[in-house]
Amino acid sequence: MIDTALTSGLGALGYDPAPESAALARLRPRYGLFLNGEFTDPARHEQFASLNPATEETLATVARASAADVDAAVAAARHAYDTVWSTMPGAERAKYLFRIARLIQERARELAVVETLDNGKPIRESRDIDVPLAAAHFFYYAGWADKLDYAGFGVRPRPLGVAGQIIPWNFPLLMAAWKLAPALAAGNTCVLKPAETTPLSALVLGEILQQAGLPEGVVNIVTGDASTGAALVEHPGVDKIAFTGSTEVGRLIQERVAATSKKLTLELGGKGANIVFEDAPIDEVIEGIIDGIFFNQGHVCCAGSRLLVQESVADEVVRRLLRRVDQLRVGDPLDKNTDVGAINSAGQLARVREMSRWGEDEGATRYTSACELPTTGYWFAPTVFTNVAQSHRIAREEIFGPVLSVLTFRTPDEAVAKANNSKYGLACGVWSEKGSRTLWVAQRLRAGVVWANTYNKFDPTSPFGGVRESGFGREGGRQGLEAYLDV
């Protein structure tokens, strides 16, 4: 049993507020759709509000695309594919991707503020991770656009055609880059559907595509709810569907395209195991655990939401971990000192609360940071459950919030068995000073990504994706091109 009373706070350090200016976002009050290189008149469409989850205030209203709008977007993409993009030399396509990457860099501060306002994530994460990685993906795939013959997929591989791409709300801009950059480099045209709660950075990206002079119809952006996504999935003019989101929705999409000739890739949920051996450097481990679960409020499909600690060091790791949790600053996402921002929506907050109640009801020991939460917005304090059993719901189901479950193990075999005891298989982490042990464990983990002595490290040159109910297909790296080529 782990004694959670072994926690002692160092005392909160005082920081003066350091807010970024919300005015940098320069958002329009109303948005239409981005079709055929232009924004449509918002008055033509039913509108819905995009809220700031930290304040519950309306940031802008956005068009809800109908089936007819999706049809127009697919038609524009098909025309651009047939007449311009698929026949354009790769070196010319690369120029557009390079321009997009540079414009993302030039408008990086604005994009970071938009992402934080719309999503609720801390500005330092938007500024230092999301936006730079989005630009890096466009830079990386611009380099591949004229080298497809050498990517290992045969001589003169062909694009698929029109790609329908549905992205989630946890990394809106970055997920758009993950989807668009390889598809465009390979010669496809795209219809992008951002999440209902976070459409704004995708629409700002539409402005960037205009600035870059991207030919009309090569990328179209349709905003809306689940019905918009369903219309895109079922459209007969779409050749490829790429979806990132929940396993439940991914299963429905797979059923709907099963009887068609559409290509499909799915990047779905996860319940990542972060495995800590007794020889691991504890100070580094604690920061890796924090980053693994509390980064982006735990709204990460590959989050290290299951911590597996070797019994001999479990009490010490938990003691230090809980002390570090108490030091996390929760509050205004635009404040550069904030560590944990707002939960993205009221619905997601309700799920996190429900799952946490299940943890208590099943007998796990709950420790929640005593931090003061704002009175408006959607907030949940960082939480750690100890004395968790494999059978507990919080150890089996994806919570998608700042909630960590701690389990223990004695031997490497037991660690592997517990880590693999999941329907998911997206990512895991292994912490040990012994390289041989790390490799032995990594080879036996059933996960698409395994990090060694780190967690949540991404690079456009490295493929990312899962197995089992975490999906199939890869994004990033040379392998990310394969999903958009007829090979």
N, C-alpha and C positions, 0 to 999 in steps of 0.2 A: 504494500500500500504506500502511496506517495502522500506525504504530509504537506498539504498546500498551505499550512500555517507557517512554513519555513520561508516566508517572504518578508523582506524588509526593504522599504522604500528608501531611496537616497534623498528624497525630497525633490519636488519639482523645481527645475531651474526656470527662472523668470526670463521671458523674452518679450520685448516690445513688439506690437503688431507690425508685420511687414507685408501688407497686402499689395498684390498686383492690381493694376487698374482694370476694372471691368469694361471701361470705355474703349479699350483696345480691340474689343471683339468686333465693333462696327457692324452689328447685326442689323439686317433689314427687319421691319416690323412684321412683314408677311412674305412668304416664299411660295412660288409656284414650283413646277417640276423642271428639271433640266433635260430638255428634249431637243435632239438634233442641233446641239450647239448653242441653244438659247434657253433662257428661263421663261416659262409660260406665265401668263397673267394670273396672279393668285385668285382674282375674282372668278376665274373659270372653274375653280375647284372648291369642293368642301374643305374647310380648314380644321386643323386640330392644333392644340397648344403644345409647345415643347417647354417643359418646366425646368427651372433651376432646382435640383433636389436639395440644395442647402438652404433655400429660402422659400420654396414652393411658389415662387413668382414666375409668371410667364415671360420667357425670353423672346419668343416669336411664335407666330402661327405658321403652320406648314400645310401644304396641299396633301390631301388624302387621295392617292391615285386610284382611279377606277380600273376596271378590266379594259375599258376602251383606251385609257391612258397607257396601260401596259402594252396594249396592242400597238399603239403609235410608237412607243419606245423601241419595241422589237423591230418594227418596220424600219425605223430610222437606223438601227444598228445593222440590219440586214443590208440595207442600201449602201451604207458606208463600207461594209465588209466586201460587198461585190464590186464596188466601183473604185474604192480608194485603198483601204487599209491592207487587205490580203495581197494585193498586187504591188504594194509599195516595197522597195528594197529595204532589207533589215537595217541598213545603215541610216536610212531616212527615218524609219520608225524610232530608232535610237535617239535621234536628235530631239524628238518630241518628249521622250521620257526624260532625257537630260534636262530639258527646259522645265518640265514639271518638278523635278527634284530641286532644281535651283530656286524655283518660285516658292516651293514649300520652305526652303531655307530662308528666303527673303521675308516671308510672311510668318516665320516661326513663332514669334512672340504673340501675334494675333491668333494663330491657330491654337496655341497652348491655352490661351484664355478662353477661347470658344469651347475647347474640349473640356476644360475644368468647369465652366459654367453649366454646360449641358449634361455632363456626366457626373460631376460631384467629386472627381478624383483630385488629389492635391496638385497644385500648380507645379511644384518641383518635379512631379512624375510626368506630367504633360510636357513640361519644358525640356526635361533632361532625358526622357526615354521615348515617349510616344512620337513626338514630332521628329526628332532626329532619326529614329528608326524608320519612320514613314519615308523620309527623304532618302535614306540609305537603300531602301528596297527599290525605289525608282532608279537610283544610280546603278545599283547592282544589275538589275534586269535590262537597263539600257545597254550595258556591256554585252549581254547575251544576244541582243536582237539581231546582230549580223553574224552570229557564230552558231546558229542552230544546227548546222551540219556537223558540228564538232561536239554536240552535247551528249552524244552517245545514244541517240534515238534513231539512227539510220540517216541515210543521205537525203537531203531536202525534205525534212518532215513538214507536214502541212498543218495549218491551224484547223481548229474544229469548226469555227463559224461564229455564231452569236452565243456568248456566255451570259447566263443569268446568275448573278452573284448576290447572296443574301448574307449580311453581316450583323453581328451582335452589338449590344449596347456597352460592353465593357471596355473595348478599345476601338471606338468608331473610326477614327482617322487611320490608325495603324492597320486595322483589318481591311479597310478599303485599299490601302497600299498593297497589303499582302495579296489581295485578289486581283486588283487591276494591273499591277506592274508586270507579272509574268504573262497574264493573258494578252496584254497589248504587245509585249515583246515578241510573243509567238505569232502575232498577226490576227488575233481575234478581235472582235468588237464586243462591247459589254453593255449590259443593263444592270445597274447597281441598285439594290434595295437596302437602304440603311434601316436600323432598328427604329421602332416607333418613338421610343423615349429619347433617342440621341441622333436626330437627323442633321443637326446644324453644321458639324464639321464637314460632312459629305457635301453639303450645299456650298460651303465656302470652297471646297475642293473643286466644285463645278466652276466657280469663278476663276480658279487657277487654271483649269483646263482651257477656258476661254483665253486667258492671258497667254498661255503657251501656244495658242493658235492651232490646237488640235482640230483636225478636220471634223466637220459636222457629223454627228451621229455615231462617232467612234465610241464615245462613252455617253450613256444616258442615265439619269438618276431619278428614280421614282420613289417617293416617300409615301408612307402609309402604314397600315396595320397588317395583321396576319392575312387578311383577304387579299391585299396587294401582293404579298409574297406567294400566296397560293396561285394567283393568276399568272405570276411569272413562272412558277414551277410547272404549271399545266399548259403553258403556251406552246403550241406546236411548232412555232418558229424558233424556239430556243434549242441549241444543240448541246449545251452543257450547263449543268447546275453545280455551283459551288456554294456550300452552306456551312456557316459556323454558328453554332448555337447549342441548344439543349438536345440531349439524346432522344427525348420524347418527340420533339418536332423533327429531328433527323430521321427517326423511324418512319414517320408519316410521309416525309418527302421521298424516302426510298421506296415506299409502297406505291406512291403515285407515279414514279418514273420507271418502275419495274417493267411495265408493259410497253415502254417506248424505246427509242434508240438513243435517248439522251445519255451522255456521259455524266457521271456523278462523283463528286468528292465530298466527304463529310468530315468536319472537325468538330467533335461533340464534347460532352462533359468529361469530368475526371474526378478522381479522388486520390490525388498523388500522395505517395508515401515518402517521407523524409527520414531516412534511416541514419541513426547516429550510433557509432561504435565507441567503445570506452577509450580508445586511443586518440579520438578526434580532439582537436584544439577547441576547448569549450567556448572561449571568447568568440572565435570565428563562427562556431556552430550557432551560438545564440543569435547573432546577426543574420545568419543564413535562415534560421527558423522564422525570425521576424519578417524577413523579406519574402520568405516562401508563402506565408499565410496572410500577412496584413498589407502587403503591397496591393494597391488599388482596391482597398477595403475587402480583400478576399474575393473580389469579382474577377477571378482568373480561373480559366478551365483547368489549367495545370497546377493550381495552387497546391502547396504542400500541406494539405489539410489534415493528414494523418502523420503524427510524429511518432516514430518507432525508436525508442531509446533503450540501449543495453542496460540491463538491471543494475549493474555495478555503478553506473554513473547517473541513474535516472533522477534520484533525489537532488543531486547537485545541479543537473541541467534544469530541472523544473524550478528549483529555487531561484536560479539566476534568470530564467526565462520570465517568471512572474514579476520579478523586480524590474526587468526591462519593459514588460508590458505596461507597468505603471508609469513609465517615463514617456510613453507615446503621447504625442499631442494630437488631440481630436478636435476638429473645429473648422473654421472658415477655410474651404479648399483654396481660396485665392491667396491665403497667407502663406508666405514662403517657409514659415516655420512648421506648418502642419504636416503631421505624419499620416494621419488617417482622416479621410474626408467623409462625405455623405454617402449613404446608401442610395443607389440610383433611382429607386421609385418606391412608392408606398406598397406596391404589391411585393417587391423583393424584400422590403423590410418586414412585412408580415410573415414571409416564408422563413427568414432568418430567426425571427422571434419564435415561430412555431417549432422549428427544429431544435432550438436551444431549450425550449420547454420539454421536448422529448428527451433530450439528454439528461435533464434533471429527473424526469419521471422514471427513466430506466436505471437510475442509480449512480450515474457518473457524478463526480465532484466538480462543481462549477466555480471558476474564478473569473470575475469580470472587473476590469479596470474601474477604479472609483472616479475616473475623470468626469468633469462636469460637461454635460452635453447641451448644445444650443436648444432653445425652446421651440424654434420653428425649423422645418425641414425634416429629413429622414435620417436618423442617426442610430447607430448601434455601437456600444463600447466594445473594444477588443476583449475577447472571451477565450478562456482556455478550459477544457474539460480534462481532468485526470481520472484515474481509475476507470478507464473506458475498456469495455470488452468488445471483442470482434463482432459479437451479435448485436451491439447497440446500433440503432439507426444512424446516429451521428458519425459512426465509423464506417457506414456502408453507403450512405446517400450523399450526394453533392449538396452542400448548403449554399455555396456561392456567397459567402459573407465572411466577416472577420472572426471566425470561430475555428479553434484548433482542438483536435482530439489527440490525447497522448496515450500511447500504449507502450508496453515494454516487451523485451525479448531477451533470451539468454545466449543463443548461438546464432551464427550466420544462417544456418539452415532455417531456424525459426523465423528470423527476420525476413528471409525471402518468402517463406510460406505465408506469413501474415501480410506482407506487401502485395503478394499476388492474389490474396483472398478478396477479390473485388471484381465486379462486373466491368469496371473501367480499365483502361490501359493507356493513359496519355503520357504521364511523366512521373519520374521518381528522382530522389536525390540520395546520394551515399556519402557519408562523412567518415573518413578514416585516414590515418597517416600512412597506412600500408597500401601501396598501389596494387599489390597482388590481391588483397582482400577486396578492394574496390572493384577491380575487374572481374573477380570471381562472382561477386554479387550482381554486378551490372549485366553479365551474360545470362543470368538466370531470372532477371526481372522481366515480366511481360508488360513492357511499356514502350511506347514509341520513342521517348526521349529519356535519357538518364544523365543527370548532372553529377559531377564528382567534386565534392568540397565546395559547392556553390549551389545556387538555385535561382530560377527565373532569369537566366542569361540567354539573350536572343541575339542572333546575328543573321543578316539576310543571306549569307553564304551557307547557312546550316539548315537542313530540312527539319520540319516540325510536323508532327501528326501522331495519331494514335492507332491502337489496335482494339479488338473486341468492341465494346459499346462506346468507345471513345472515337469511333469513326474509321475512315480509311482514306488513303491518299496523303500526299505531303505538300506542304507549302514552304517556300524558301529553298534556297540552293538550286543546284542544277536539277534536282528531282522535282522541284516546283514547276518546272516547265512542262514536264511530262503530262500533267493533268490538262494541259491546254493544247496538246499536239496530237494529231492522228498518227499514232505509232503502232 
